[in-house]
Structures are given as structure tokens and as C-alpha cells.
Amino acid sequence: MKTKPNKTSSEDHPHTARPAFLQDPHAVREPKVNNLEMAIGHEVRAYRKKLGITVTDLAAATGISLGMLSKIENGNISPSLTTLQSLSRALGVPLTAFFRRYEEPRNAVFVKAGQGIELERRGTRAGHQYNLLGHIDNNSSGVIVEPYLITLTADSDVFPTFQHEGMEFLYMLEGEVIYRHGDQLFPMQPGDSLFFDADAPHGPEVLVKLPSKYLSIISYPQRGKSE
């Protein structure tokens, strides 16, 4: 007796499912007409949480209903000037603070092939070439991201003592190295990647095949930004 094959789902293939903590990189934001409402709602929620008060507390302090506050924080309505003034007094921030996210510029940096800025860092003395591929100060995310193209040649030496704040992502483009992170060793070939806490000692332990090139993307909190 033949049996029909069972239907498969994304649960049968966990590699096809998106982890719950990841945002959708292809998601489309609300149309421009709602961007201001979303920006205001984000700031109201952020300042409320910074004070450690609930929506109920804020409703009691402002006389605004719970339903209205929920709609404001979710960007579903455009609050009146009177409502914003009540919120600014209750939260202890200027009225203009609610428009900060909407008014901030959104920058982009384009770098042509071979035109990344060559920098001197600690590894330079070991023959490592660093090309910074882009940098944006004072971005809206509160995170600094530094993408580097690192080149190792026959003149390079191992330098396994990098240690700094933040997270780092490596993507191997050419050649082969054995990379150390803490007490672990990772043989890296083209197409391999490594993502790690940069506070542990790390760096290339063995230069197996030269020349080697890999992307190094470092991220850390932007100083002066509230988390």
C-alpha cells in the first residue's frame, strides 16, 4: 500500500526559517505620509521607557487615554500640538525632541573599487594593509560600523593580539589563514566567515596561503548616544 508523502514546512527545514530575533532586511516601511507619526511614536515610547514608567503612568500624568497613547506610540495617529505639549511636560523633554528621529539626515557613503582610505592601525607594523571602506559619524542607529578590507602579503607577519570593544565580522575573500579568537582556532578559506565578540584576543595565527584578503566589519556603541 502506497502512502502519500507528508507535506513539509519551514519547521522541517530550520535553515529556511528566519530566527525570531532578526528583522526582515527587505521589509518596506510605512509610506512617507506616516513617517512623522512613526518617528514621534518612537520618541514618546523611548522617553517613557527611559523614565521607567508605564503607559498607564503616562496616561495618568497627561490625562490622555490609554488607547490614545497606544496609538501615538505605534505611529497610528498624528497627535495634536496640545497633546504633544502634555507629553513633553510629563516626560520632561522639549517639544522638539519628538521630531529628532524624523529630522535626522540619513547618510550613505559610496567607495569605488580600490579607493578605500588606507589607514595605519596596530596591525600595520606587522605588514597588514587596512583600507577603510566607509564611515558615518552621528548616524541615527547609535552604533558605529567600520568596514575594512585587510590585505596580507608575503611581507606580513602574524599579529594575534587585537582586542577592542564591540563585535566583529570577518569574511574571507582570497588566500587562507588560521584565525584565533580567544583559545579557539578557525581555518578560514574564501567564502568562510567568522562573527565574534571583539573583547577577546583575536587575530591571524597562521598565514597559510598568501596573498590573503578579508573583510573586517567592526561595530560598537556610538559614544554620547543613550542606549
Phi and psi in degrees as a GROMACS rama.xvg file:
@    title "Ramachandran Plot"
@    xaxis  label "Phi"
@    yaxis  label "Psi"
@TYPE xy
-84.1123  142.213  LYS-2
-113.981  144.625  THR-3
-76.2588  137.317  LYS-4
-64.0082  143.509  PRO-5
-71.2104  146.487  ASN-6
-71.7507  141.191  LYS-7
-97.4569  156.417  THR-8
-132.904  177.494  SER-9
-63.6649  -22.5471  SER-10
-69.2048  -27.0243  GLU-11
-75.1955  -20.2632  ASP-12
-127.686  82.517  HIS-13
-59.5478  -22.8423  PRO-14
-72.4379  -13.3096  HIS-15
-93.5395  -11.9103  THR-16
-89.2336  143.906  ALA-17
-86.5772  124.792  ARG-18
-55.4902  146.311  PRO-19
-62.101  -26.9198  ALA-20
-83.7248  -5.27405  PHE-21
-92.4632  139.133  LEU-22
-84.9123  158.565  GLN-23
-81.1201  114.248  ASP-24
-68.4376  -14.3629  PRO-25
-106.306  9.7193  HIS-26
-66.2383  144.38  ALA-27
-99.0847  128.158  VAL-28
-73.1623  170.294  ARG-29
-59.3032  151.323  GLU-30
-56.806  162.585  PRO-31
-53.5197  -35.3463  LYS-32
-60.8275  -26.4894  VAL-33
-100.236  -2.11027  ASN-34
-62.2707  -39.3673  ASN-35
-64.868  -43.129  LEU-36
-62.3639  -41.1759  GLU-37
-63.9885  -41.1182  MET-38
-64.4992  -43.8652  ALA-39
-63.3979  -45.8201  ILE-40
-59.5953  -40.491  GLY-41
-61.7173  -43.5492  HIS-42
-69.0258  -41.2165  GLU-43
-58.9568  -47.7757  VAL-44
-62.9442  -42.5599  ARG-45
-63.4445  -45.1958  ALA-46
-68.0743  -36.1298  TYR-47
-62.9803  -46.4239  ARG-48
-67.0794  -33.1128  LYS-49
-63.2073  -33.787  LYS-50
-81.531  -11.1635  LEU-51
72.3921  31.6572  GLY-52
-112.592  157.075  ILE-53
-89.4619  170.572  THR-54
-62.0742  -36.5238  VAL-55
-62.6593  -42.5351  THR-56
-60.7226  -44.2495  ASP-57
-67.7772  -36.0853  LEU-58
-63.0709  -42.1147  ALA-59
-66.2455  -35.6263  ALA-60
-75.9211  -25.3189  ALA-61
-108.437  -19.565  THR-62
79.6021  10.0521  GLY-63
-90.614  138.729  ILE-64
-67.4618  156.433  SER-65
-59.2197  -42.0397  LEU-66
-62.7267  -41.8173  GLY-67
-64.7445  -43.7419  MET-68
-62.4149  -39.9075  LEU-69
-61.8997  -42.5351  SER-70
-66.0384  -37.5019  LYS-71
-64.9609  -48.0875  ILE-72
-65.7229  -28.6639  GLU-73
-89.6403  1.2219  ASN-74
72.15  24.17  GLY-75
-87.2575  -18.5184  ASN-76
-136.677  163.898  ILE-77
-101.092  107.463  SER-78
-68.8429  148.155  PRO-79
-73.0303  165.643  SER-80
-61.8292  -38.7874  LEU-81
-62.0501  -41.2773  THR-82
-64.4689  -43.2618  THR-83
-64.2338  -36.2265  LEU-84
-65.0895  -39.6257  GLN-85
-63.4369  -42.1332  SER-86
-66.5837  -40.2522  LEU-87
-65.2531  -38.8651  SER-88
-67.4885  -42.8793  ARG-89
-68.5948  -34.9563  ALA-90
-91.0825  -10.8167  LEU-91
71.7214  35.7263  GLY-92
-129.864  155.176  VAL-93
-68.2609  155.458  PRO-94
-57.6103  -36.2269  LEU-95
-66.6903  -17.9742  THR-96
-62.2502  -28.2632  ALA-97
-71.9899  -15.4254  PHE-98
-103.376  2.77036  PHE-99
-56.3353  -49.8919  ARG-100
-66.0874  -33.8182  ARG-101
-70.756  -35.5614  TYR-102
-88.1329  -15.5042  GLU-103
-63.7543  137.581  GLU-104
-70.9935  151.083  PRO-105
-111.802  109.225  ARG-106
-96.4478  160.085  ASN-107
-142.167  146.608  ALA-108
-124.507  124.236  VAL-109
-111.817  128.615  PHE-110
-124.489  120.841  VAL-111
-69.1644  154.929  LYS-112
-55.1042  131.237  ALA-113
80.3459  3.06412  GLY-114
-111.558  13.8653  GLN-115
-63.9898  147.556  GLY-116
-73.4072  123.125  ILE-117
-80.3832  126.402  GLU-118
-118.797  159.193  LEU-119
-102.707  122.207  GLU-120
-127.796  -177.133  ARG-121
-55.9872  -36.9251  ARG-122
-73.9603  -12.1018  GLY-123
-59.4857  -36.5154  THR-124
-68.0991  -15.6874  ARG-125
-95.5384  11.2134  ALA-126
86.7055  15.813  GLY-127
-89.2447  131.37  HIS-128
-100.356  126.613  GLN-129
-112.95  122.606  TYR-130
-116.141  113.705  ASN-131
-76.5407  123.599  LEU-132
-94.881  -1.47885  LEU-133
162.923  151.18  GLY-134
-159.118  131.51  HIS-135
-126.772  117.92  ILE-136
-84.4141  154.647  ASP-137
52.689  46.5502  ASN-138
-83.6247  167.204  ASN-139
-77.583  -11.4534  SER-140
-81.6481  -19.5994  SER-141
78.8335  9.79763  GLY-142
-126.484  134.752  VAL-143
-92.3721  132.379  ILE-144
-123.728  126.456  VAL-145
-120.372  107.334  GLU-146
-93.1534  126.367  PRO-147
-120.732  145.825  TYR-148
-103.533  116.405  LEU-149
-107.209  129.66  ILE-150
-118.35  128.92  THR-151
-116.269  131.932  LEU-152
-123.612  -173.156  THR-153
-62.5763  -21.604  ALA-154
-84.1374  -5.23553  ASP-155
-81.8485  156.688  SER-156
-125.487  161.658  ASP-157
-70.3966  152.231  VAL-158
-151.644  71.2205  PHE-159
-88.1454  34.7827  PRO-160
-126.309  28.3584  THR-161
-69.4807  143.46  PHE-162
-163.844  120.22  GLN-163
-157.393  171.398  HIS-164
-73.916  162.391  GLU-165
95.2201  -166.296  GLY-166
-116.268  156.076  MET-167
-138.064  142.158  GLU-168
-124.22  128.37  PHE-169
-113.155  141.377  LEU-170
-135.551  118.5  TYR-171
-79.4094  127.595  MET-172
-105.238  -37.2114  LEU-173
-154.428  147.867  GLU-174
78.1745  -160.308  GLY-175
-155.611  132.796  GLU-176
-136.351  156.783  VAL-177
-102.523  116.839  ILE-178
-104.329  134.409  TYR-179
-99.3463  137.338  ARG-180
-135.786  111.42  HIS-181
62.9141  -123.103  GLY-182
-103.706  15.6991  ASP-183
-108.173  147.704  GLN-184
-118.414  136.584  LEU-185
-127.908  113.823  PHE-186
-73.1936  118.86  PRO-187
-114.14  125.111  MET-188
-121.317  167.789  GLN-189
-51.0779  129.637  PRO-190
97.2093  -16.3644  GLY-191
-79.372  151.625  ASP-192
-135.85  159.149  SER-193
-145.067  128.566  LEU-194
-124.6  126.553  PHE-195
-154.615  164.073  PHE-196
-75.9002  116.846  ASP-197
-77.2471  -2.52108  ALA-198
-75.1997  -13.5941  ASP-199
-89.1452  147.341  ALA-200
-57.4124  135.587  PRO-201
-153.982  161.356  HIS-202
152.957  170.159  GLY-203
-68.6925  124.208  PRO-204
-91.0249  -40.9807  GLU-205
-135.8  128.825  VAL-206
-92.6273  97.8723  LEU-207
-80.1246  -48.4157  VAL-208
-136.485  120.376  LYS-209
-116.823  154.861  LEU-210
-70.9828  153.882  PRO-211
-122.289  141.058  SER-212
-134.618  137.738  LYS-213
-149.706  152.497  TYR-214
-83.9113  136.366  LEU-215
-124.495  117.035  SER-216
-115.955  112.648  ILE-217
-106.486  134.96  ILE-218
-131.95  142.389  SER-219
-157.171  160.136  TYR-220
-61.6549  141.79  PRO-221
-77.3017  122.008  GLN-222
-65.5732  138.763  ARG-223
92.4581  -8.84166  GLY-224
-96.4895  134.42  LYS-225
-75.4893  140.202  SER-226
